[in-house]
Every structure is written in C-alpha cells, then in structure tokens.
Amino acid sequence: MTFKEQILEGIPAILPNPKPYETEINHAPKRKEILSEEEKKLALKNALRYFEPKHHAALLPEFKAELETYGRIYMYRLRPDYKMYARPISEYPGKCEQAKAIMLMIQNNLDYAVAQHPHELITYGGNGAVFQNWAQYLLTMQYLSQMTEEQTLVMYSGHPMGLFPSHKEAPRVVVTNGMVIPNYSKPDDWEKMNALGVSQYGQMTAGSYMYIGPQGIVHGTTITVLNGFRKIKKTPSGGLFVTSGLGGMSGAQPKAGNIAGCVTVCAEVNPKITHIRHSQGWINEVVENIEELVPRVKKALENNEVVSIAYLGNVVDVWERFDQENLHIDLGSDQTSLHNPWAGGYYPTGFSFEESNEMMATNPEKFKEEVQKTLRRHAAAINKHTAKGTYFFDYGNAFLLEASRAGADIMAPNGIDFKYPSYVQDIMGPMCFDYGFGPFRWVCASGNPDDLAKTDKIACDVLEEMMQNSPEEIQQQMADNIQWIKGAQENKLVVGSQARILYADAEGRIKIAEAFNQAIARGEIGYVVLGRDHHDVSGTDSPYRETSNIYDGSRFTADMAIHNVIGDSFRGATWVSIHNGGGVGWGEVINGGFGMVLDGSKEASRRLESMLFWDVNNGISRRSWARNDGAIFAIKRAMQTQPLLKVTIPNIVNDDLL
C-alpha cells in the first residue's frame, strides 16, 4: 500500500503482525502499577473498543502484556511501517488543505528526530503525549483525510471523538488534553486515568501538534540567558551557565548558551539521549567523569571559549564539586522534567540510570524518597553558590515547587515565597510578556528549506522596519530578535519540519503573518502554518511560571487561558487546544494554543489580523489589570492603534494611604 492508502485505511481491517520491541529507540520508562484487578479489566475493555469483536481474542493477551510490562497499552502492533516525519503538504491525502497541514504537524511531533519516546507517542517532557495509543493516531489521520471544510474534528485527550458538521469559519480541529475535574487532578488520579486510556498529558505543544523540536526553547533560553547576564551586569563571554536535562526540549540549553556566547555545563543521566544530542550537534562535548569535567571547565573559562559540555551524570554532583573547587557559576538553573518527578522526570543520586528505572517501577515509594533526598541536596548546593554571587532562577520546570515539597531549604523568610525567582517572574514576564512579546512560530508546509530562508528574510525585514519607529521601551526586545533571526540559518536550528520561532508583539506577528500571506498569494512560497508556544503572553495560566509576575492575587485563576482559546476559535484559528498541565505538571497549570494555516487568500488575511490581535492583547489586558507597568503601557498603545479596543485600566492606590 502507498502512504496515502495507509492513511485513508485508518485502523486496518486485517491486523498487522506484532512488531518487535526496538531496543535502540529511546523508550518511555515503565509507569508504576496503579490499577486494581477490576480497573485492569476496564483498561483492556477500553482499548479493545477500537477493534471489531473478531480481533479481541488475539489482541487481549497482547494488550494485557503491554499493560503489565509498561504500565500502559500503547498498541505497538499498529505502529505504521512508513517513516514518520513532516512530509510536504502535497503528499497527504484529503479534501481539505487545512486538514493536510494538521497531519503534517502531527507527524512532525512523532518524528524520531523530534520525539523523545516516539514509539510511545511522547514528544517531550517525559510524558507529553500526542496520542495515548497507535489506534488513536491511525483513526485521527483517517478522519483528517476525510474531512471537508464543513466539518470539525473533536479530540478528547488523544481520542478522536469524530467529525461533526460545522462551517468554513469554524476551527477544523478542537483539542482538549487532561481536562479532568479539579478535585481529581492529582498525580495518582492522572496516572490512573492515563492507564485506563481515558485521559492524557498533552504537555504544552505535544498534544496540540505544535512542537517544532528544541528550536522553540533554544530561542526562549537564549533570550533568558542574555537577560540573565544583563541582570548581573556581565557579558556572557567568559561566563559559566550550569543547568541540567538534555531530554525533550531541554536539549536546547547548550545550543542557547553557545548562541549567547558563554560556557555551558548541562548534566544528564540518560546515556542514550546524551549521545543523541551530541550527534545532533546540540552539544559540543560529552564528559563522563567529574574529575575530567573540572579542569575542562576551568580551561574553557580561562580561554573565554564558547562551548557547551554535557556531563553524563547527576547535576547535584556538579553543583557540589564546583563548590568544593570554588569554581564560580554565573548563572544557574535546572530543566529536568520535574513536573513529572516520580515517573522519570528527575533521577536520584547514588544510583545508576538503570537502577533508578527499576526502582521507579518496582519500589515507587523508595524512588520518591530518594528523589526528595536528592532535591534537598540539590537545593543545599545551590544555596552555597548563590551565597558566593551565583544568579539562580527556576526555569519553570517546577524545581522550586518540588524542592519545597521535599523539605529543601528553598523558602524565603516569609515562608510563602521561594528564595529564588522564576525566570518569568524576574526576566521574561516584566521584560517580554508584559509588553506582548512572546514565542511566535511558523512552519513552511512545503517542506522546502528555500521557503524557510525566504520567510526568515521577510520576518527580518518587517522587524527592522518596525524597529525604526518602535518606542524605547521595546527597543531591546526588537534588537534581540533581529539578531536571532539573522543567525537562525547558520545555527542550524531545524529539527524535523522547516520551522522557525522568534519573539514578537501583536503588531509584529500581524505584520509578519500578512507579509507571509502576500508572498503565498504571489506564488513565492508555499502555505505557512502559524502557531506559538503555549508559553506566551495570553496562552497559559501558571502561577509559578507564565503568570508568576501577577501580584493582584489572581495568579491561581485560569480565566485568561480559557478565554484565549474561546476567542481564538471564533476569530479564525484552524485548530485550538486547551490542556490541564504542561511545563510544570498536571493540576498546576491550564494552557491553550492554536494553529493557523495561511493560504494566500483574503480570508486568511482577515483571520490572521483578527485572531493574532486578540491572542496577544487578551493577556496584556489581564497583566495590565494586575497593575504591571509594562502591560499598562502596552495596552494603552494597543488602544491607540485599534479604536474598537476598550480595556479597563487600573487606578493605582497610594501605598502611604494604605
């Protein structure tokens, strides 16, 4: 069968032969056993409902074995034989170009070069899933190939509920992930529902088909590192940045350190992902011995090298050893998947990678105890360095949150706040999000690198023209992003689809998108898919990350993220998504995103202007109401440019009066 025929077939009528477990692939760790005997039967019944009864006898023992061996039913047998990658849009079957673009984005999320655990349909973050099993993937791709512009596909946590009648202006797909009742949104609740096959953790851009590989976080980390050095009034040259985590999106940290121009040490316990990142060029060197690491770092600092070094081992050993050697760390952070601390997101000291995985599955209480012990050591070592002048920030991965829950010395004197700021609270929030700057991204649906180069130039030209008349308050943001886009090609940031990211405000996003649409209309480039990271101005309500610089008491509310998705859906988005969880863990955050296909039409121009303006200014207005100075400036400026915008501005109370 051809690729198109396989897509159109969906779940095959004749079951394919079972597939061998490929040990060379980076697989998800076994999830802990959490189901009762009756619940295991329910999980099997739930899985078998995708198949005709004549197949149940053959599949039942196979699915039972998967559940017992891996803690989940992935349906490995149904994994397609064709290569998984983002093909040019013309190679997908279908009646609707928008649906073909969504198929392209789904396959990009599952590309072996992009996905963290591709056979388990997990894109990044240890448990950020596109689907729960391969039947869901096959059925979704079939529905998309059948879809017309008068239908909308409804997705429930990876399960394609079906195609429903709608209209051309409606989103083609509406996605929800992990949207469980609040009182049942604790880690064990999630584990149980995921094992039952009824809910999944979509992360931020995994379950919404908008992940573009490590590039997305390379840009955000580059901006963060540059501004981190600005905060300590030091140039990156000759500076040292220490962090951890190379799995999933955090493989971007070393590349960002190189672009910023410092020495980066990034620890990782997983040998397979460490060597993958090295082979992909995201890190320059791998050091497996702490005795070799110290002199190598000293030499790099003495020579003002721009180099990234992966240490194959636990980051706690790095922090402790650098303290003993009195090796000064300028910037410190952590990017392990601590939103998922008990299932492979963070590993304890004193155990090998294999020993930890075994303990995680067979003795989860012991594993949790060792992780929390390690977190206490981790925080203690960081405290020693910050006492010597290190600037440490939480990189939004729930490090401070989980360290506090472990009883680490991480709290401020008031017993409420943390000793260290979130990077959003200290850097990205006041410097970028309050002014409307956030991670705008696009994918060239043709798959042609020449199209990406052309869009890079278009975006750069737009930003340079805008900067000539931009207010002083946003000059630095403009300059950083012009520098970024000029170096995008030489830094070889593409992994998977022909994608790009930069930070822009509403005006910048609209002007860049319109310039793309006009270029498509002239036949200069193919279709373009617009999107963004959910980690943005309006998309995410996350009290310890995206909304950590909200101080009016509303940071634990999620009105903004919900309104973001509702507003995007009727202003022209091609697809929208809303997730419980993402970045800092299930139950800790609500985040929403969108995708929009540009086809060169007048309708696309109208939709992009309407939707992108709302998508940004919704968040600026909320940040303004929280009395954030930059946001008050930005929303007043937006009202001057758009007379239909009327936003309530806060009155400031004199503290002396209070």
C-alpha positions as CSV (number, residue, x, y, z in Angstrom):
1,M,0.0,0.0,0.0
2,T,1.1,3.5,-0.7
3,F,1.5,6.1,2.1
4,K,-1.8,7.8,1.1
5,E,-3.6,4.5,1.0
6,Q,-2.4,3.6,4.5
7,I,-3.6,7.0,5.8
8,L,-7.0,6.5,4.2
9,E,-7.4,3.0,5.6
10,G,-7.2,4.1,9.3
11,I,-7.3,1.1,11.7
12,P,-6.6,-1.9,9.3
13,A,-9.4,-4.4,8.8
14,I,-6.7,-7.2,8.8
15,L,-4.4,-6.9,11.8
16,P,-0.8,-6.4,11.0
17,N,1.7,-8.8,12.6
18,P,3.1,-7.9,16.0
19,K,6.2,-5.8,15.9
20,P,9.4,-6.4,17.8
21,Y,10.3,-4.1,20.7
22,E,13.2,-2.0,19.2
23,T,15.8,-1.6,21.9
24,E,17.8,1.1,20.1
25,I,14.8,3.5,20.3
26,N,14.6,5.8,23.3
27,H,11.6,4.4,25.2
28,A,9.5,5.8,28.0
29,P,10.2,4.2,31.4
30,K,7.7,1.7,32.8
31,R,4.9,3.6,34.6
32,K,4.0,2.5,38.1
33,E,1.3,-0.1,38.6
34,I,-1.7,1.8,39.9
35,L,-4.8,-0.1,38.7
36,S,-6.8,-2.7,40.7
37,E,-7.6,-6.0,39.0
38,E,-11.1,-4.7,38.1
39,E,-9.6,-1.5,36.7
40,K,-7.1,-3.5,34.6
41,K,-10.1,-5.3,33.0
42,L,-11.7,-1.9,32.4
43,A,-8.4,-0.6,30.7
44,L,-8.5,-3.7,28.4
45,K,-12.2,-3.2,27.5
46,N,-11.4,0.5,26.8
47,A,-8.5,-0.4,24.5
48,L,-10.4,-3.2,22.6
49,R,-13.4,-0.9,21.8
50,Y,-11.3,0.4,18.8
51,F,-11.4,-3.0,17.2
52,E,-14.1,-5.3,15.8
53,P,-15.0,-8.2,18.2
54,K,-13.4,-10.8,15.8
55,H,-10.0,-9.3,16.8
56,H,-10.5,-9.2,20.6
57,A,-9.3,-12.8,21.3
58,A,-6.0,-12.1,19.5
59,L,-5.4,-8.6,21.0
60,L,-6.5,-9.2,24.6
61,P,-3.4,-11.1,25.8
62,E,-1.1,-8.8,23.8
63,F,-2.6,-5.7,25.4
64,K,-2.6,-7.3,28.8
65,A,1.1,-8.0,28.5
66,E,1.7,-4.3,27.5
67,L,-0.2,-3.1,30.5
68,E,1.7,-5.4,32.8
69,T,5.1,-4.7,31.2
70,Y,4.9,-1.0,30.5
71,G,2.0,0.2,32.7
72,R,0.2,1.5,29.6
73,I,-1.4,0.0,26.5
74,Y,0.4,1.5,23.5
75,M,-0.8,-1.0,20.8
76,Y,2.7,-1.3,19.4
77,R,1.4,-3.7,16.7
78,L,-0.4,-0.9,15.0
79,R,2.6,1.4,14.6
80,P,2.8,2.2,10.9
81,D,5.5,0.9,8.7
82,Y,6.1,4.2,6.9
83,K,8.7,6.6,8.1
84,M,7.4,9.2,10.5
85,Y,8.2,12.8,9.5
86,A,6.6,16.0,8.3
87,R,6.1,15.4,4.6
88,P,5.4,18.3,2.1
89,I,1.7,19.1,2.4
90,S,1.1,17.9,-1.2
91,E,1.9,14.3,-0.2
92,Y,-1.1,13.9,2.2
93,P,-4.4,12.6,1.0
94,G,-7.5,14.7,1.7
95,K,-10.3,17.0,0.7
96,C,-9.2,20.0,2.8
97,E,-5.8,21.7,2.7
98,Q,-6.1,22.8,6.4
99,A,-6.5,19.2,7.4
100,K,-3.5,18.1,5.4
101,A,-1.4,20.8,7.3
102,I,-2.6,19.3,10.6
103,M,-1.5,15.9,9.5
104,L,1.9,17.3,8.7
105,M,2.2,18.8,12.2
106,I,1.1,15.6,13.9
107,Q,3.8,13.6,12.0
108,N,6.4,16.2,12.9
109,N,5.6,15.7,16.6
110,L,6.3,12.0,16.2
111,D,9.4,12.2,14.0
112,Y,12.2,10.2,15.6
113,A,14.5,13.2,15.3
114,V,11.9,15.3,17.3
115,A,10.1,13.0,19.7
116,Q,11.6,11.9,23.0
117,H,9.8,8.5,23.1
118,P,8.4,8.1,19.5
119,H,7.1,4.5,20.0
120,E,5.1,5.6,23.0
121,L,3.8,8.7,21.1
122,I,5.5,11.0,23.6
123,T,7.1,14.2,22.1
124,Y,8.9,15.7,25.1
125,G,8.9,16.3,28.8
126,G,8.8,12.6,29.7
127,N,5.0,12.3,29.3
128,G,3.9,14.9,26.8
129,A,1.8,12.8,24.5
130,V,0.3,13.4,21.1
131,F,-1.9,10.3,21.5
132,Q,-2.3,7.5,24.1
133,N,-2.1,4.7,21.6
134,W,-1.5,3.9,17.9
135,A,-5.2,3.2,17.2
136,Q,-5.9,6.8,18.1
137,Y,-3.2,8.0,15.7
138,L,-4.5,5.9,12.8
139,L,-8.1,6.9,13.3
140,T,-7.2,10.6,13.6
141,M,-5.2,10.6,10.4
142,Q,-8.1,8.8,8.6
143,Y,-10.6,11.4,9.9
144,L,-8.4,14.3,8.7
145,S,-8.0,12.7,5.3
146,Q,-11.8,12.5,5.0
147,M,-12.6,16.0,6.5
148,T,-14.2,18.7,4.4
149,E,-14.3,22.5,5.2
150,E,-17.8,21.9,6.6
151,Q,-16.6,19.6,9.5
152,T,-14.7,19.9,12.8
153,L,-12.8,17.0,14.3
154,V,-13.2,16.8,18.1
155,M,-10.3,15.4,20.1
156,Y,-10.7,14.2,23.7
157,S,-7.2,13.6,25.2
158,G,-5.8,11.8,22.1
159,H,-9.1,10.1,21.3
160,P,-10.8,11.3,18.0
161,M,-14.4,11.5,19.1
162,G,-15.4,12.1,15.5
163,L,-16.1,14.6,12.7
164,F,-19.0,17.0,13.4
165,P,-20.9,19.3,11.0
166,S,-19.7,22.9,11.3
167,H,-18.8,25.6,8.8
168,K,-15.8,27.1,7.0
169,E,-15.1,29.7,9.6
170,A,-15.0,27.2,12.5
171,P,-11.8,25.5,13.6
172,R,-11.1,22.3,11.8
173,V,-9.9,20.6,15.0
174,V,-10.7,21.3,18.7
175,V,-8.3,19.6,21.1
176,T,-8.5,19.1,24.9
177,N,-6.0,17.2,27.0
178,G,-6.2,16.2,30.6
179,M,-9.2,18.3,31.4
180,V,-10.3,16.4,34.4
181,I,-12.5,17.6,37.3
182,P,-10.3,19.8,39.7
183,N,-10.7,17.5,42.7
184,Y,-9.4,14.6,40.7
185,S,-6.4,16.3,39.2
186,K,-3.6,14.9,41.5
187,P,-0.7,12.8,40.2
188,D,-2.2,9.5,41.1
189,D,-5.5,10.5,39.6
190,W,-3.7,11.3,36.3
191,E,-1.7,8.0,36.4
192,K,-4.9,6.0,36.9
193,M,-6.9,7.8,34.1
194,N,-3.9,7.6,31.7
195,A,-3.5,3.8,32.4
196,L,-7.3,3.4,31.8
197,G,-6.8,5.1,28.4
198,V,-9.3,7.9,29.2
199,S,-7.0,11.0,29.6
200,Q,-3.5,12.1,28.7
201,Y,-0.9,14.8,29.5
202,G,-0.6,16.9,26.4
203,Q,2.3,19.0,27.8
204,M,2.2,22.4,26.1
205,T,2.8,21.8,22.4
206,A,2.8,17.9,22.2
207,G,-0.9,17.2,22.4
208,S,-1.7,20.3,20.3
209,Y,0.5,19.4,17.3
210,M,2.7,22.5,17.5
211,Y,6.1,21.2,18.8
212,I,9.0,22.2,16.5
213,G,11.8,20.4,18.2
214,P,14.3,22.0,20.5
215,Q,14.4,25.2,18.5
216,G,11.4,26.7,20.3
217,I,13.1,26.6,23.7
218,V,16.5,27.5,22.2
219,H,15.1,30.9,21.4
220,G,13.5,31.4,24.8
221,T,16.6,30.1,26.6
222,T,18.8,32.4,24.5
223,I,16.8,35.4,25.5
224,T,16.7,34.3,29.1
225,V,20.5,33.7,29.3
226,L,21.3,37.1,27.6
227,N,19.0,38.9,30.0
228,G,20.3,36.9,32.9
229,F,23.8,38.1,32.2
230,R,22.4,41.6,31.8
231,K,20.9,41.4,35.3
232,I,24.3,40.6,36.8
233,K,25.9,43.3,34.7
234,K,28.3,40.9,33.0
235,T,28.9,39.9,29.4
236,P,28.4,36.2,28.5
237,S,32.0,35.9,27.3
238,G,34.0,34.1,30.0
239,G,30.8,33.4,32.0
240,L,29.6,30.0,33.2
241,F,26.0,28.7,33.0
242,V,25.2,25.4,34.8
243,T,22.0,23.5,34.3
244,S,20.7,20.0,33.7
245,G,18.4,18.0,31.4
246,L,19.0,17.0,27.8
247,G,15.8,15.1,27.2
248,G,13.0,16.5,25.2
249,M,13.0,20.3,24.8
250,S,15.8,20.9,27.4
251,G,18.4,19.7,24.8
252,A,18.1,23.3,23.7
253,Q,20.0,24.7,26.7
254,P,23.6,24.1,25.4
255,K,22.8,25.5,22.0
256,A,21.3,28.6,23.6
257,G,24.4,29.0,25.7
258,N,26.5,28.8,22.6
259,I,24.4,31.4,20.8
260,A,24.6,33.7,23.9
261,G,28.4,33.2,24.0
262,C,29.1,31.6,27.3
263,V,30.4,28.3,28.7
264,T,27.6,25.9,29.4
265,V,27.6,22.8,31.5
266,C,24.5,20.6,31.2
267,A,24.2,17.4,33.2
268,E,22.1,14.5,32.0
269,V,21.8,10.9,33.5
270,N,20.4,9.2,30.4
271,P,23.4,8.0,28.2
272,K,21.2,7.4,25.1
273,I,19.7,10.9,25.0
274,T,23.1,12.5,25.8
275,H,24.7,10.9,22.8
276,I,21.7,11.7,20.6
277,R,22.0,15.4,21.5
278,H,25.8,15.2,20.8
279,S,25.3,13.5,17.4
280,Q,22.6,16.1,16.5
281,G,25.0,18.9,17.3
282,W,23.1,20.4,20.2
283,I,26.1,20.0,22.5
284,N,29.8,20.3,21.6
285,E,31.4,17.8,24.0
286,V,30.5,14.9,26.4
287,V,32.4,14.4,29.6
288,E,31.6,11.2,31.7
289,N,34.0,11.8,34.6
290,I,33.7,14.6,37.2
291,E,37.5,14.5,37.6
292,E,37.8,15.5,33.9
293,L,34.9,18.0,34.0
294,V,36.5,20.4,36.5
295,P,39.8,21.1,34.6
296,R,37.9,21.2,31.2
297,V,35.6,23.9,32.5
298,K,38.5,25.9,34.1
299,K,40.3,25.8,30.8
300,A,37.2,27.0,28.9
301,L,36.7,29.9,31.2
302,E,40.4,30.9,31.1
303,N,40.3,31.0,27.3
304,N,36.9,32.7,27.0
305,E,35.7,29.7,25.0
306,V,32.1,29.5,23.7
307,V,31.5,25.8,24.3
308,S,28.7,23.5,25.6
309,I,29.7,20.5,27.7
310,A,27.3,17.7,28.6
311,Y,28.2,15.9,31.9
312,L,26.9,12.3,31.8
313,G,25.8,12.1,35.5
314,N,23.8,13.8,38.1
315,V,23.8,17.6,38.3
316,V,23.9,17.5,42.1
317,D,27.5,16.1,41.8
318,V,28.4,19.1,39.5
319,W,27.0,21.7,42.0
320,E,28.7,20.1,44.9
321,R,32.0,19.5,43.2
322,F,32.2,23.1,41.8
323,D,31.6,24.4,45.3
324,Q,34.5,22.3,46.6
325,E,36.7,23.6,43.8
326,N,35.5,27.2,44.4
327,L,34.6,27.3,40.7
328,H,32.3,30.3,40.3
329,I,29.0,29.8,38.5
330,D,27.5,33.0,37.0
331,L,24.0,31.7,36.0
332,G,22.4,28.5,37.4
333,S,19.1,26.8,36.6
334,D,17.5,23.4,36.1
335,Q,15.5,21.9,33.2
336,T,14.8,18.4,34.3
337,S,11.2,17.3,33.9
338,L,10.2,17.9,37.5
339,H,6.6,18.3,36.5
340,N,6.8,14.5,36.4
341,P,9.1,13.8,39.4
342,W,8.1,10.2,40.1
343,A,8.0,8.8,36.6
344,G,11.3,9.6,35.0
345,G,11.4,13.4,35.2
346,Y,14.2,13.6,37.8
347,Y,16.7,11.0,39.0
348,P,18.2,10.5,42.4
349,T,22.0,10.5,43.2
350,G,23.7,7.3,44.2
351,F,22.0,5.0,41.7
352,S,22.7,4.2,38.0
353,F,20.2,5.2,35.4
354,E,19.1,1.5,35.1
355,E,18.9,1.1,38.8
356,S,16.7,4.2,39.1
357,N,14.3,3.0,36.4
358,E,14.0,-0.4,38.1
359,M,13.3,1.2,41.5
360,M,10.8,3.6,39.8
361,A,8.7,0.7,38.6
362,T,9.1,-1.9,41.4
363,N,9.5,0.3,44.5
364,P,7.9,3.7,43.8
365,E,7.8,4.8,47.4
366,K,11.6,4.2,47.8
367,F,12.2,6.1,44.5
368,K,10.1,9.0,45.7
369,E,12.1,9.1,49.0
370,E,15.5,9.1,47.1
371,V,14.3,11.8,44.7
372,Q,13.3,14.1,47.6
373,K,16.6,13.4,49.3
374,T,18.4,14.4,46.2
375,L,16.3,17.6,45.8
376,R,17.3,18.6,49.3
377,R,21.0,18.1,48.4
378,H,20.5,19.9,45.1
379,A,19.0,23.0,46.8
380,A,21.6,23.0,49.5
381,A,24.4,23.0,46.9
382,I,22.7,25.8,45.0
383,N,22.4,27.9,48.2
384,K,26.2,27.6,48.7
385,H,26.8,29.0,45.2
386,T,24.3,31.8,45.5
387,A,25.9,32.9,48.7
388,K,29.1,33.4,46.6
389,G,27.2,35.5,44.0
390,T,25.6,33.0,41.6
391,Y,22.3,34.2,40.0
392,F,19.9,31.2,40.1
393,F,16.5,31.2,38.6
394,D,13.8,28.5,38.4
395,Y,13.3,27.7,34.7
396,G,9.7,26.9,35.0
397,N,10.1,23.1,35.4
398,A,8.7,23.0,39.0
399,F,12.1,22.6,40.5
400,L,11.4,25.1,43.4
401,L,7.9,23.7,43.9
402,E,9.1,20.1,44.2
403,A,12.1,21.1,46.2
404,S,9.8,22.9,48.7
405,R,7.6,19.8,48.9
406,A,10.7,17.7,49.6
407,G,11.5,20.0,52.6
408,A,14.5,21.6,51.0
409,D,15.9,24.9,52.2
410,I,14.3,26.9,49.4
411,M,11.8,29.2,51.0
412,A,12.1,32.9,51.5
413,P,12.0,34.3,55.1
414,N,8.2,35.0,54.9
415,G,7.6,31.2,54.4
416,I,5.4,31.8,51.4
417,D,7.6,32.8,48.5
418,F,10.7,30.9,47.2
419,K,14.2,32.2,47.7
420,Y,14.8,32.3,44.0
421,P,12.6,33.8,41.3
422,S,11.0,32.1,38.3
423,Y,12.7,33.2,35.1
424,V,9.3,34.5,34.0
425,Q,8.9,36.4,37.3
426,D,12.3,38.0,37.0
427,I,13.1,38.1,33.3
428,M,10.5,37.1,30.7
429,G,7.4,38.4,32.4
430,P,8.4,42.1,33.0
431,M,10.8,42.3,30.0
432,C,8.7,40.4,27.4
433,F,5.2,39.2,28.2
434,D,4.0,42.4,29.8
435,Y,4.9,44.2,26.5
436,G,3.2,41.5,24.4
437,F,6.4,39.8,23.2
438,G,6.2,36.0,23.1
439,P,7.1,32.9,21.0
440,F,5.5,33.4,17.6
441,R,6.4,30.5,15.3
442,W,5.7,29.2,11.8
443,V,6.2,26.1,9.7
444,C,6.7,26.0,5.9
445,A,4.2,23.4,4.8
446,S,6.1,22.8,1.5
447,G,8.9,21.2,3.5
448,N,11.3,23.3,1.3
449,P,14.3,24.8,3.1
450,D,14.3,27.7,0.5
451,D,10.8,28.7,1.7
452,L,12.1,28.9,5.3
453,A,15.0,31.1,4.1
454,K,12.6,33.4,2.4
455,T,10.3,33.6,5.4
456,D,13.4,34.4,7.6
457,K,14.2,37.3,5.3
458,I,10.6,38.5,5.3
459,A,10.4,38.4,9.1
460,C,13.8,40.2,9.5
461,D,12.8,42.9,7.0
462,V,9.5,43.5,8.9
463,L,11.2,43.7,12.3
464,E,13.9,46.1,11.0
465,E,11.4,48.4,9.5
466,M,9.3,48.3,12.7
467,M,12.3,49.0,14.9
468,Q,12.9,52.3,13.3
469,N,9.7,53.7,14.8
470,S,9.3,51.5,17.9
471,P,9.2,53.1,21.4
472,E,12.3,53.0,23.6
473,E,10.5,50.5,26.0
474,I,10.7,47.7,23.4
475,Q,13.9,48.5,21.6
476,Q,15.9,45.8,23.3
477,Q,13.3,43.1,22.5
478,M,13.4,44.1,18.9
479,A,17.2,44.1,18.7
480,D,17.5,40.7,20.3
481,N,15.0,39.1,17.9
482,I,16.6,40.7,14.8
483,Q,19.9,39.3,15.9
484,W,18.3,35.9,16.5
485,I,16.6,35.7,13.1
486,K,19.8,36.8,11.3
487,G,21.7,33.9,12.9
488,A,18.9,31.4,12.5
489,Q,20.2,29.7,9.4
490,E,23.9,29.5,10.5
491,N,22.9,28.0,13.9
492,K,21.2,25.1,12.1
493,L,18.2,25.1,14.4
494,V,15.8,23.0,12.2
495,V,15.0,19.5,13.5
496,G,12.1,17.9,11.7
497,S,9.8,20.4,9.9
498,Q,11.0,23.6,8.2
499,A,10.1,25.7,11.2
500,R,11.2,29.0,12.8
501,I,10.4,30.9,16.0
502,L,11.0,34.5,17.2
503,Y,9.5,36.7,19.9
504,A,7.2,39.4,18.6
505,D,4.3,41.5,19.9
506,A,0.8,41.7,18.3
507,E,1.9,44.3,15.8
508,G,4.9,42.3,14.8
509,R,3.1,39.0,14.5
510,I,0.3,40.5,12.4
511,K,2.7,42.3,10.0
512,I,5.0,39.2,9.6
513,A,2.0,36.9,9.0
514,E,0.4,39.3,6.5
515,A,3.8,39.6,4.6
516,F,3.9,35.7,4.5
517,N,0.3,35.6,3.2
518,Q,1.1,38.1,0.5
519,A,4.2,36.1,-0.5
520,I,2.0,33.0,-0.8
521,A,-0.5,34.9,-2.9
522,R,2.3,35.9,-5.3
523,G,3.4,32.3,-5.6
524,E,6.8,33.0,-4.0
525,I,6.4,30.5,-1.1
526,G,4.0,27.6,-0.3
527,Y,1.5,27.5,2.5
528,V,2.6,28.5,6.0
529,V,1.3,27.2,9.4
530,L,1.3,29.8,12.1
531,G,1.4,28.9,15.8
532,R,3.1,29.7,19.0
533,D,4.4,28.0,22.2
534,H,1.7,28.0,24.8
535,H,4.4,29.6,27.0
536,D,3.2,33.1,25.9
537,V,1.6,36.3,26.9
538,S,-2.0,35.0,27.0
539,G,-2.0,31.3,26.5
540,T,-1.1,30.0,29.9
541,D,-2.2,30.5,33.5
542,S,0.7,29.0,35.5
543,P,1.2,30.6,39.0
544,Y,4.9,29.5,39.2
545,R,5.8,30.3,35.6
546,E,3.9,32.2,32.9
547,T,1.8,34.2,35.4
548,S,4.4,34.3,38.2
549,N,4.7,38.1,37.9
550,I,1.0,38.6,38.5
551,Y,0.7,40.1,42.0
552,D,-3.0,41.0,42.4
553,G,-4.0,37.6,43.8
554,S,-5.3,36.2,40.5
555,R,-2.3,34.1,39.5
556,F,-4.1,30.9,40.6
557,T,-7.1,31.6,38.3
558,A,-7.3,30.4,34.7
559,D,-9.8,32.7,33.1
560,M,-7.2,34.1,30.7
561,A,-6.2,30.7,29.2
562,I,-9.8,29.7,28.7
563,H,-10.8,33.0,27.1
564,N,-7.7,32.8,24.9
565,V,-8.9,29.5,23.3
566,I,-12.5,30.6,23.1
567,G,-11.6,33.9,21.4
568,D,-9.1,32.3,19.0
569,S,-11.7,29.7,17.9
570,F,-14.2,32.2,16.6
571,R,-11.6,34.7,15.2
572,G,-10.2,32.3,12.7
573,A,-7.8,29.7,14.2
574,T,-7.5,26.5,12.1
575,W,-7.3,24.5,15.3
576,V,-7.3,25.3,19.0
577,S,-6.3,23.3,22.1
578,I,-6.7,23.6,25.8
579,H,-4.7,21.5,28.3
580,N,-4.7,20.8,32.0
581,G,-1.0,20.5,32.7
582,G,2.1,21.5,30.7
583,G,5.6,22.5,31.7
584,V,5.1,22.4,35.5
585,G,2.7,19.5,35.8
586,W,-0.9,18.3,35.7
587,G,-3.1,20.3,38.1
588,E,-0.5,23.1,38.3
589,V,-1.4,24.9,35.1
590,I,-4.0,25.5,32.3
591,N,-2.6,26.3,28.9
592,G,-4.1,26.9,25.5
593,G,-2.8,27.1,21.9
594,F,-3.7,27.4,18.3
595,G,-2.6,26.7,14.8
596,M,-3.5,28.8,11.7
597,V,-2.9,27.9,8.0
598,L,-2.1,30.8,5.7
599,D,-3.0,30.1,2.0
600,G,-2.6,33.5,0.4
601,S,-6.3,34.3,0.4
602,K,-8.1,37.5,1.5
603,E,-9.9,35.4,4.1
604,A,-6.6,34.3,5.7
605,S,-5.5,38.0,5.9
606,R,-8.8,38.8,7.7
607,R,-8.5,35.9,10.1
608,L,-4.9,36.4,11.0
609,E,-5.4,40.1,11.9
610,S,-8.5,39.4,14.0
611,M,-7.1,36.4,15.8
612,L,-3.5,37.4,16.4
613,F,-4.6,40.8,17.8
614,W,-6.8,39.0,20.3
615,D,-4.4,36.2,21.1
616,V,-1.8,38.7,22.4
617,N,-3.9,41.6,23.8
618,N,-6.1,39.3,25.9
619,G,-3.0,38.6,28.0
620,I,-1.7,42.2,28.0
621,S,-5.1,43.4,29.3
622,R,-5.0,40.8,32.2
623,R,-1.4,41.8,33.0
624,S,-2.4,45.5,32.9
625,W,-5.3,44.9,35.3
626,A,-2.8,43.3,37.7
627,R,-1.0,46.7,37.7
628,N,2.1,45.6,35.7
629,D,3.7,48.8,34.4
630,G,4.9,47.4,31.1
631,A,1.4,45.9,30.3
632,I,-0.3,49.2,31.2
633,F,2.0,50.9,28.7
634,A,1.4,48.2,26.1
635,I,-2.4,48.1,26.3
636,K,-2.7,51.9,26.1
637,R,-0.6,51.8,23.0
638,A,-2.8,49.0,21.5
639,M,-5.9,51.1,22.2
640,Q,-4.4,54.0,20.2
641,T,-3.9,51.7,17.2
642,Q,-7.3,50.0,17.4
643,P,-10.3,52.2,18.1
644,L,-12.6,49.3,18.7
645,L,-10.4,48.2,21.7
646,K,-11.7,49.5,25.0
647,V,-9.9,48.0,28.0
648,T,-10.4,48.8,31.7
649,I,-7.3,50.5,33.1
650,P,-6.5,50.1,36.8
651,N,-6.3,53.1,39.2
652,I,-3.2,52.9,41.3
653,V,-3.6,53.2,45.1
654,N,-1.0,55.3,47.1
655,D,0.8,52.9,49.4
656,D,1.2,55.7,52.0
657,L,-2.6,56.0,52.1
658,L,-2.9,52.3,52.8
